[in-house]
Amino acid sequence: MEATPLRVLYGVLGEGRERVARDPTGYLAIERGIYRQHGLELSWDHVQGTDERNQALADGEADLSLVIGRASLQHFLRSGATRVIGSCMNSSPYLLMAPADVRGVSDLQGKTLACRSIIAETVPLAATLLDRGRLDPGADLRLDAVDTDQHALDRLTAGIAGAALLPRPFDFVARERGFLPVPDWPEVAADPLPITLETTEPALQEKRDALAAFLAAHREGIRYLKGHRGETLGMLERVFGYAADLAGVLYDGYLVLLDERLTVDLPQVERLVRLTAPDAGVSVSELASRWLAP
């Protein structure tokens, strides 16, 4: 049987040794022939920049794009032409990252905490700081509300902030720069739909069977990655140049969150809308019927 060609695009966070692919499953799954067994000749291509991946989808140069949920939702609300066929991860936690000498939340007394503004507005941040460190934001600690997680990381790196609340895998980049998680910080915030599988309506109509085959193969690929830690670490070292210890941190703290169901949790869609497009004027059920492919 002749294999159907399918091109999948992904981006990375960071540069050089800090590069983190949100889902590197394709590398192992291609090497192990998993997609081929499902009748696909898969291209797993790095294209940096969400706009570039959007354009490749629109031009028919790619069939699928792995993209963070908020960018995927905004793309749909602008164009109406995209569809999400699944999610590789429905949520991932925010971690409190700080210099290594910060041993607990109370050590942030008199410092600045950088955090994406919408997260600060929608989670019990003040109550958590008070409970875990007896810190009153405004009096004991300054909150620096920024517009993106990248800017929070930049503030931390530049020393403008003494700590930053960062989602995975931004925390991995922070680790590479010498910062560590504050150990007593609870999971009070999470990033909804950090990895969506985005396609277009024409691709969905023309390649429905191939896309269904991709979902089946990618489920198998994620199970393989999560069940073969040593092989995955070797791939991360070979493809991304990670040192063995950092590859282990990425695997144990992030890649284990990959969800082989590849389904989209509607409560996470609701949270994504609340955080990303609260004024979109569309109900979650209506959005799901138009944006999520059955």
Beta strands, then each sheet from edge to edge (+ up, - down):
strand 1: 4-10
strand 2: 12-13
strand 3: 20-21
strand 4: 40-46
strand 5: 64-67
strand 6: 82-99
strand 7: 112-116
strand 8: 142-146
strand 9: 163-167
strand 10: 179-181
strand 11: 190-200
sheet 1: 4+ 1+ 5+ 11- 6+ 9- 7- 8-
sheet 2: 4+ 1+ 5+ 11- 6+ 10-
sheet 3: 2+ 3-
end
